[in-house]
Amino acid sequence: MIDFRYHLVSLIAVFLAVALGIVIGTTALNAPILEDLEGEVAALAEDKRALETQTQELQAQLDTSDAFDQAVAPALVAGGLTGRSVVLLATGEDVAAETVEEVSTLVGQAGGTVTGTVRLQPQYSDPATAAEVQSYVTGPGLPTGVQLPETDDTGQLVGALLAQVLMRPTAPGAPAPDTAALSSVLAGLRALDVLDVESSSVTPADFAVLLTAGAPLEEDAGQRTDTLVDLALALDAAGSGAVVAGDPASAGDTGLVGVLRADPENSAAVSTVDNVGAASGRISTVLALGRESQGTSGAYGTGEDTQPVPPLPAAAP
């Protein structure tokens, strides 16, 4: 009869054999495995260096292209806005002051005049402040001649009010907005912290450029963007035309440019640009104003289903 010690010794011998086999096997395999890993790491490092080089080359090409666009921009837009005026509105703090200044400069190089710059604050499109804003808009201080739409939608109401005091109507014989009324409306909305005036003064204009950046991320993102859409449409309808110009992010699903483009009726009314941070985008913005005066809207930039720039005006014979 086999006793317990025999079983114990046998089990120990088996475990020792397995452990020895693992050690021997691992030692034999370590070298080729390590060699393979070192090869993969070297290949990845080489790929990384190649990608870095490619990125630097592409960035250099982009910088050269943008520098060229900036150099030719004055010639491309020259005369496109002669005798016309433009008011600039920024939709929030994300719109860089540099972008506002560069668009303003290009409008001047096109022969136009910037009549002022207004920067909307987050409260402008915040549903939480809608009741307070609506109370002001529909209150007793409404300027003479302003006709508000019959609606309870605050975005449409405040958009209509701003558009009618900011834009010069195109109808023959229609009086220009009263400058005092415009100042009063801006002061009232400024007191509600829904906008700020960044220029020394603001006077009515033929065209409006609504500058935007990014897309709202709040739960009420759709409502916020819809309020800005109402403003863009009101500005376009009240004057000679409006252009909404933003960055690539603004062309996203909840961005102002993207929401306008998603609706065929809105995209046919208001021109959009999705690369205003680049010189080509600013050229598109100014050229699009000229197209708006002819009743033609378009989508310009680098996004899907866009034109790089609007067609250049035909040269005079």
Disulfide bonds with the S-S distance in Angstrom:
none
